[in-house]
């Protein structure tokens, strides 16, 4: 199964529209967002996805943060972190900040660990866990907007530049 992954959109609407187009053209079942939407404008564009959506709140989401899960109008939820869920018989943990990556991997808590915050793409297997950071969707920190598509069969991700 193919899953789209993005993070750190920071309200860059033009890059978000590009990401939604890439994901919709890829016939994905799910799209994940590892936090830092920033405002509700981002949520409206996410609702254009032709996939189920799972997101988490990041450290810059106080403007949309709710006391519990936030349901989108058409296709998904945004949760507090860490959020644990299962897709295609694989256990996922999604966090925003990178501070817990090593302890989650060391504890072998999941098959796939998704995180954001650093704005740098990472895709590697370590201690039986596939670690994926899709990089920054906004493109403002490093100048290279990226998303990822994860294949749960091969357990490999492709980082896609949106430049």
N, C-alpha and C positions, 0 to 999 in steps of 0.2 A: 504494500500500500504506500502511496506517496502522500506526504504531509508537508504543507508549506509552513515555514517558520520565519518570523520576523521579530524585531525588537527595536526599541529606541526610535520610534517614529517622530517624537517631539513635534507633532503638528506640521510636519512637512507634507502638505497635502498633495503636491505634484508627485512626489516619490511614492506616496501611499497609493495614489491612483495607478501608477506604473506597477507597483507590487500586486495590487488587486487584479490587474490585467494579466500579469504573468501567472498568478495563481489560478485564475479562472481558465486561462488557456491550457493549463497543465492538468485539468480534470482531477483535482485533489478532493479527497474526502474530508480532510480537516485542514485548518490553518490555525497555527498557534502564534501568540504574541507574548513575548517575555517582558512586557512592561515599558513604561514611559510613553504612554499615549499623549499625555499632557492636557488636552481639553476634549470636550464632547464632540468637537468637529471631526476628530479622527474616528470616533465611533460611528458617525453617520456614513462615512466612506466604507468602513469595514462591513457594514450591512449590505454592501454591493457584492460581497463574496458569494460564490456558488458552492460553498462548503460550510460544514459545521465549524464554529469558531470557539476556541478556548484561549482565554488570556488571563494575565495576572496584573495586578497593580504594581507599578514601579515607584521609585523614590520621588519622581516628579509628577505623580498623579493625584496630588491632594485635591485638585479641582474637581475630579470625578470620583474620588474614593468614597465608597459607601461603607456601611458597617458590616456588610456581608457580601455575598456574591451579587453582582450587578447583571441583570438580564438584559441583553440587547433585544431590540424589537423583533428581529427576524431570525437570527441564526446562532445565538450563542450566549456565553457567559464570561464575565471577568471575575476572577477570584482573588482572594488574599493569598500571599505566598507564605510558605511553599505550598504548591498545589500538586497533589498526587492523583493520577488517573491512569487508566489503561486504554490503549488503542492497539488493535491487532495482536492481542495477547502479549503486549509489551508494557511493562510498568514504566511510566514516565514520572519524573519530578520536574516541575518548572519553578524556577526562582528568578529574581531579577538581578540582584547583586551577586558578585562572584565570591563573596567571603565564605560561603558554605560549600563550594564546589569540592574541595579536597575531603572534607568530612563526609559528605554524601557518597562520594566515590569510595572512600576507605570503608564505609559501612556497607557497601554493596546494596544500597537501598533500592536501586532501580536498574532497568535496562538502558534507559535514555535519560540524560540530564540536560535540560534546556536552560540556558541563562542568557542574560544580556548585560547591560550596565557599562561594560568596558568599551563598547563600540568597536571591538576588534573581532573579526570572524575567527572561529576555532571549530575544528571538527576532528576529533580523535577518539580512539578507543583506549580506555585505561581501566585496569582492574575489573574487566567485564562490563564496564559501563561506557556507552557511547555518549560523549560530551559534545554538545553543540551550542555554539553561540553564533547566530546568523550575522553578527556585525550590526552596524547602524543603518537603519532605514533612512534616517534624516540626512546622512551624508555631511553633516556640518562639522563634526570633530576631525575626521580624517579625510573628508572630501570624496569618499568612495561609498555611495549607498549600496547596500547589499541585503539580500534575503537568502534563504536556503530552502532546498527541497530535500527532505529526508525520505529514503526508501527503507521501509521497515523490514523488507525481505532481505536485502543485502546488508542492512545496518550501516549504510553510508549516506552521506549528505553531499549535495552539490551546492556550493556557494555561487550565487548569481549576482553579477553586478548590474545595477540599474542605470548606470551612467548614461 
